[in-house]
């Protein structure tokens, strides 16, 4: 059964009215937490990469 585009848009608008949207403060806090977690992950992977690089260099005997 096909639904008309008008009926579809009407149903979409009804559903968006039911959504509980976050406040500006909640959005800012969540965004800040994401940036902090990304920074922590970046530092972790930087350190892990350097440790692996040193280990591989040592194992292959390429150390100067």
C-alpha positions in Angstrom: 0.0 0.0 0.0 1.6 3.3 -1.1 1.5 6.3 1.1 1.3 9.8 -0.5 4.2 12.1 0.0 2.0 14.6 1.9 0.8 11.9 4.3 4.4 10.8 4.8 5.6 14.3 5.7 2.7 14.8 8.0 3.6 11.6 9.9 7.3 12.6 10.0 6.3 16.0 11.6 4.1 14.1 14.2 7.0 11.9 15.1 9.5 14.8 15.5 7.1 16.4 17.9 7.5 13.3 20.1 11.3 13.6 20.3 12.8 14.9 23.5 15.5 17.3 22.3 18.6 17.9 24.5 19.1 21.3 26.0 21.9 23.6 24.8 23.8 22.8 28.1 23.4 19.0 27.6 24.7 19.3 24.0 27.7 21.4 25.2 28.6 18.9 27.9 28.3 15.9 25.6 30.4 17.7 22.9 33.1 18.5 25.5 33.1 14.9 26.7 33.6 13.7 23.1 36.5 16.0 22.6 38.1 14.8 25.9 37.7 11.2 24.9 39.1 11.8 21.4 42.2 13.5 23.0 42.7 10.6 25.4 42.4 8.1 22.6 44.8 10.0 20.4 47.4 10.1 23.2 46.9 6.4 23.9 47.4 5.5 20.3 50.4 7.8 19.9 52.1 6.1 22.9 51.2 2.6 21.8 52.5 3.3 18.3 55.8 4.6 19.6 56.2 1.6 21.9 55.5 -0.8 19.0 57.9 1.1 16.7 60.7 0.8 19.3 60.0 -2.9 19.8 60.0 -3.7 16.1 63.1 -1.7 15.5 64.8 -3.5 18.4 63.7 -7.0 17.2 64.8 -6.3 13.6 68.2 -5.1 14.8 67.8 -1.7 13.1 68.7 0.3 16.2 71.5 2.7 15.5 
